[in-house]
Amino acid sequence: MVADNVKAFVGAAVLVVAVSAGLVASGLVGGGSGSADPSPAVLGDTTTPGVSDTPTPAPSQAEASPTAPPGTPITSAVDVPIMMYHIIGPPDRPENDPLAVSTDDFSAQMSYLACAGYTPITVQRLFDAFDGNAALPEKPIILTFDDGWEGDYADGYPILKEHGFVGSFAIVTGYVDAGGPYVTWAQIKEMSDAGMEMMSHTVTHIDLGTSDDETDIAQLAESKATLEEKTGKPVDYFVYPAGEPFRTGTEERQGQVVQLLKDAGYRGALLDGSGYGGQDPAAPYQLNRVRVSGGEDIYTYAGSIYGPDPDSVSCP
């Protein structure tokens, strides 16, 4: 009965998206973005919204087509869901840990995306599309993994490779090679060389909203420089630890942190589970993400991005 109700919700959501798209095409409504998600995002947090929570309403479609050819900059919010994962599949996490998505569930989610016609892209490609230097695929999606957990390499990375998917990994550089359940620099280099994208997540997962500017500046610069040295590639994108200061910080502090990111050479930044919403090129330091929690069934997962009914796109 629960599954039937969720599938009915997904079908209704698809209808809403279709109607919204028609309204935008007729000029009756404009683009939109997701609202803030009150769910916690602190490293190791075990609280999460229930898997039956209603997702943020889908945004209206952008004025610019997601498949616009290169040379056509995107000037309004575009529908590119960014999924926020943390830990994939390590056996030492509690079964009900909201941060840990089991290997089986992650595999099923990636199979769903493949069968539903989604194409994972990097954050860099999204910004290339913003600038008019690249086209987006028909159904783009971005897969992000926060903190640099070892399970993301051992369990998640092989599944991404199996599907030919790319992922974007937000690394807390101070945790690398420091023992514990985190990736090593050799693993990061292997994934980077294979086309995976690396992003900064500070050196020690600090709260940028409450720490002082001197500390913030040092952590933004050091994490970026270290990742670039270890991968041999530019690191232009940042993920706010715990979503701060965009969860509890003042508007003034948010503006100050964004300026620090610009000064440090970052081109954009990702929020923490703010919900389904259009990615606005006018707000590149506030990209929306969809939290993926442990224990979500495939219908909830599909509903969180307003995708087709999983039963209608089942893999052979």
C-alpha positions, 0 to 999 in steps of 0.5 A: 500500500505504501509503495502504491501511494508513493508511486501515485505521488510520483505520477502526480508530480510528473503531471505537475512538472508537465503543466509547469513547463507548459506555463513557462513556454507560454510566458505565464510563469518564470523559473524557480528554485527549491526552498531551504531544507531544515534537515541537518547536515553536520558530519556524522549527524544521524538525524534526517527527514523521513523518507516519506517527506514530501519533496520541494515542488519541482521548479518551472523549466528554465527559459534556456533549453537544457539541450541548447547548443554550445555558444548559447549561454544559460541565463535563467535557472536550469533543471539539473538535480544535484544529488547529495550522498555521504557514505556508500556501503561500508559494513561498519555503519549502523543499518539505519544510519541516514548518512550511509546508503547501502551498496545494494540501494546505491546500485539500484539508484544508479540502474534507475538513473540509467534506465530513466535516461539520466546522464550524470555530469560534473559541476564543471560541465554545468558551469561550461553550459552556463557560459555557453561553452558546452551543451547539457544532455537531455536529462542531466544530473550531478552525483556528489559525495561529501567528506571523502569516505573510504566507502565512496571509493571502495563501494560507490566508485566501482558502481559508477564505473560499471554504468559509465557515470561520473561523480563529484567528490567533496574532500575534507583534505585534513582527513585524507591519509590520516587514518580512519574510514576516509580515502587516501591520496592514491585513491583520490588520484586514481578516481581523478585520473579516471574522470571523477571530479574533486571539489573542496570541502575545507581542511577540517570540516569547519563551520564557515559561518561561525569561524573567523575570517582568518581561519576561513581564508586559510582553510579555503586556500589550503584545501584548494591548493592541496587538491590541485597539487595531488590531482594535477587539476584545477579545483574550482568548486566548493561544498559548504560543510554542514551547509553553513552559513546558508542554513543558520547564518545571517544574510550578511555573513553569507555575503561575506563567505561568498566573497571569501570564496571568490577571493580564493578563486572558487567559481561556485559552491554547493548548498547542503540538501536545500532541496530540488530546485533549478540551478541559477547561473545568477547565484553560482555560490548557492547551487541546490542539492537533493539529500539522499538518505540511507533506507530510501526506497527507489520510489522515494528516490525517483520522487525526489527528482520528479523522475518517471515511475521506477516500474515503467523504466525497470532494467532488463 
